Amino acid sequence: MCRYGCSLLLVADGNLPLCVLGYRRDSRSKLGFSSKGRSCRTEIKKLRLGGIIIKIRLTTCITMECPTARMARNMKKFVFFIGIDVSKLTLDIATMQNGELRFHRKIQNTMESITEFVEELKLLPGFKVSKAVFGLEQTGIYSNRLLHALGKMKAGIVVQDSGHIKSSLGSMRGKNDKMDAARIATYLYRNRENLMLWQGKRRIIGELASLSALRNRLASTLRALKVPLKEDRLFIDEKLSVQNNRLCEKSICSLSSDIAALDSRIKEVWKGDAKISHLMALITSIPCIGDMTAIQMIISSNEFQTITTPKQFASYAGVAPFPYQSGTSLQGRMRVSHMANKKVKTLLHTCAVLSIRFVPEMKEYYTRKTKGEGKHSMLVLNAIRSKLILRVYACVKADRTYIRKE
């Protein structure tokens, strides 16, 4: 049976030798529902009476709800809009009911305080967790306790970028934690029809993200040590350069050893999970995409559940071009946005550079566009980054490895 109810069931039951239950699908709907949200069930019964077989066909139409429509209906059920400004030690909470600010609380950023506050909310007339939506800004690890506590209660949660909230509310004056909490609550209420609820990540994704971030910090520190030492050889006294290298030698060796240990641990973690191992096999089957790029794409997209399309991922990674035009005076060329995950973009760029060296069709494409059509090299490299993203999502969606052209 598929998740939307399309099934075929054979039943043998006494005098009813065969019973076939089937759910019709409307081919126009991706989700298996008809355009009006109805599904028809047909039941065929065969009765044997002596030498005569009687067939009975029963058809029942059932009204069903598309998941998107269900989400919209749930949004309309929200009555309480709770904005939370998260800091390292405290949480400022503004509670709004149907557009009216009810009260403000400042509590400690601990599991006990969060649980106590939710119990206090339950004393409000008509309050239910299912009728409330909690909103907060993206603050990294400081919001982990809050998300864990609310997730256990199966509460509706919205985690939004602070810049997006600020720009959506128009001109604002003044700033403190109490005002920020009230502004988040206002944002939730004004956008209640279009809120995207936060989806929790599996524990293993959190572990991989933490290990990957630690590796990036160590790699940055190692580069900060090695690059100046390399430059010193050309421009300062030789004895002084040798002395500097000798003084940093132990630190460089230690950092290199730690990075190697982290790489080993990251590989051990993802190989221990069947789902991530399968995704890694699909992604790394694409030429010039390695383990580090694949694991970053899995972490960033929450196993391709949060960022579900290649266009969304291209925008997230700063690869998608956007127009910069206004009227007749401003006619700028299309450019990528700097609001992007630069780490993922860097990894994709490395993959693109390798592709034009080792993948024949990419090399031919790059040569044709740059030399034949006079395109800028970075424009073509950006197009190759997009092609790699499309290949990754195609393999994941089709659940198959990449097949190279002969």
C-alpha positions, -999 to 999 in steps of 0.1 A, spaced: 0 0 0 13 35 -8 12 63 17 -19 78 1 -41 47 1 -36 31 -33 -38 -6 -27 -49 -40 -39 -61 -66 -13 -72 -102 -19 -93 -117 8 -107 -152 11 -135 -155 37 -158 -185 39 -186 -182 13 -168 -151 -2 -139 -167 -20 -125 -135 -35 -127 -99 -25 -107 -72 -43 -104 -38 -28 -88 -11 -49 -84 26 -47 -86 46 -79 -60 73 -86 -64 104 -106 -35 107 -129 -36 145 -128 -27 145 -91 9 138 -79 -4 128 -45 -29 102 -56 -59 124 -48 -84 137 -74 -86 174 -80 -116 176 -57 -99 156 -29 -121 125 -35 -110 89 -38 -133 61 -50 -131 25 -35 -144 -3 -56 -153 -36 -40 -160 -67 -61 -175 -98 -45 -179 -132 -62 -206 -155 -48 -209 -191 -59 -244 -205 -57 -244 -240 -71 -231 -237 -106 -238 -200 -109 -212 -173 -101 -227 -139 -91 -205 -108 -92 -213 -78 -70 -195 -45 -76 -198 -19 -48 -182 16 -53 -179 41 -26 -165 76 -29 -145 88 0 -136 125 6 -99 128 14 -76 157 21 -44 166 3 -15 171 27 -10 207 15 -47 215 22 -44 198 56 -15 221 64 -34 251 54 -64 240 76 -40 235 105 -26 270 101 -61 284 105 -65 265 138 -37 284 154 -50 308 180 -19 315 201 12 329 185 42 328 208 74 347 198 106 336 215 138 356 215 166 332 223 199 341 240 226 320 256 212 321 292 176 334 289 144 333 267 122 363 262 87 351 254 58 372 240 24 355 239 -2 368 214 -38 356 211 -57 364 179 -35 395 172 -36 409 207 -4 407 229 -13 390 262 18 390 282 56 387 283 78 364 303 116 361 307 128 326 317 160 307 319 172 288 289 168 254 305 146 224 299 129 227 333 120 264 328 107 257 293 85 229 306 72 250 335 63 279 311 43 256 288 24 243 319 17 279 327 3 285 292 -21 256 296 -38 276 324 -50 302 298 -86 297 287 -88 277 255 -51 270 253 -39 238 237 -5 230 223 -22 220 190 -37 256 188 -4 273 194 26 280 171 60 289 186 84 311 166 121 318 170 150 331 150 179 309 139 205 311 167 225 279 163 231 257 193 214 282 217 180 271 206 187 233 209 170 229 243 140 249 233 135 229 201 140 196 219 114 205 246 88 217 221 95 188 198 87 163 225 53 181 230 47 179 192 42 216 191 41 237 159 74 254 155 87 280 131 124 287 128 130 317 106 160 339 96 162 371 116 167 392 84 135 378 69 115 386 100 129 422 101 122 429 64 87 415 66 76 439 94 86 472 77 104 501 94 112 495 130 128 517 157 145 505 189 156 471 199 158 449 229 150 413 238 114 420 248 107 440 216 122 412 195 100 386 211 69 407 204 80 412 168 84 375 162 49 369 176 36 397 153 54 380 123 37 347 132 3 363 133 6 383 101 19 353 82 -2 326 98 -16 314 64 19 308 49 40 296 78 64 267 71 67 245 102 101 233 113 110 197 107 132 181 132 164 163 122 175 129 131 201 127 159 227 113 134 223 144 112 230 166 142 261 146 151 274 148 115 268 186 114 287 191 146 316 170 134 317 187 101 317 222 117 345 211 140 365 199 110 360 232 92 373 251 122 404 230 124 410 232 86 407 270 88 432 271 116 456 249 97 454 271 66 459 302 88 492 287 100 505 272 68 498 299 42 518 327 59 547 303 65 548 294 29 548 331 18 575 339 43 600 317 24 600 341 -5 601 375 12 619 372 46 653 361 58 659 324 53 670 318 89 639 335 103 617 315 79 632 282 91 628 293 127 591 301 122 585 268 105 603 249 133 582 267 160 549 258 143 558 223 132 542 205 162 510 225 159 507 218 122 513 181 128 488 180 156 461 198 136 467 175 106 464 145 129 431 158 144 416 165 110 425 129 98 408 115 130 377 136 124 375 124 88 377 88 100 350 95 126 326 112 101 330 82 78 324 58 106 292 76 116 275 78 82 285 42 73 267 31 104 234 44 91 217 26 63 197 55 49 227 79 48 250 52 34 225 47 6 223 84 -2 261 86 -1 263 58 -26 239 76 -50 256 110 -47 292 98 -50 284 78 -81 284 111 -99 319 119 -113 339 144 -93 316 145 -63 334 132 -32 324 123 3 328 158 18 305 174 -7 279 146 -5 278 147 33 274 185 33 245 183 9 228 156 30 233 178 62 221 210 46 190 195 30 181 174 60 184 142 39 166 160 11 135 165 32 137 202 38 153 214 5 133 191 -18 141 205 -53 173 213 -72 161 249 -77 158 254 -40 192 239 -33 208 261 -61 193 292 -44 205 280 -10 240 274 -23 242 307 -41 243 292 -75 209 303 -89 211 336 -108 186 364 -101 177 395 -122 188 430 -111 166 454 -131 143 483 -125 124 504 -151 145 516 -180 174 531 -161 187 500 -142 193 471 -165 219 450 -147 229 415 -156 217 385 -138 238 377 -107 239 351 -79 230 362 -44 255 365 -15 228 352 8 240 316 6 258 287 23 293 296 12 308 264 24 285 243 1 292 267 -27 329 263 -23 326 225 -24 304 226 -55 329 249 -72 357 225 -65 336 197 -80 329 218 -111 366 226 -116 374 189 -114 346 181 -138 360 203 -166 393 184 -162 381 148 -159 345 145 -173 345 146 -211 310 160 -216 317 188 -190 350 196 -206 334 198 -240 306 220 -226 331 244 -209 353 247 -241 323 253 -263 308 280 -241 340 298 -233 359 296 -266 331 290 -290 305 314 -276 327 338 -257 310 333 -223 328 343 -191 345 313 -175 329 319 -141 294 320 -157 301 286 -173 315 272 -141 283 283 -123 262 265 -149 283 234 -143 276 237 -105 239 238 -114 243 207 -136 259 188 -107 230 198 -84 205 186 -110 223 153 -113 224 148 -75 186 154 -72 179 132 -102 197 103 -87 181 107 -53 146 111 -67 150 81 -90 168 61 -63 196 50 -86 232 55 -92 245 78 -119 250 61 -153 278 76 -174 273 82 -211 294 59 -233 
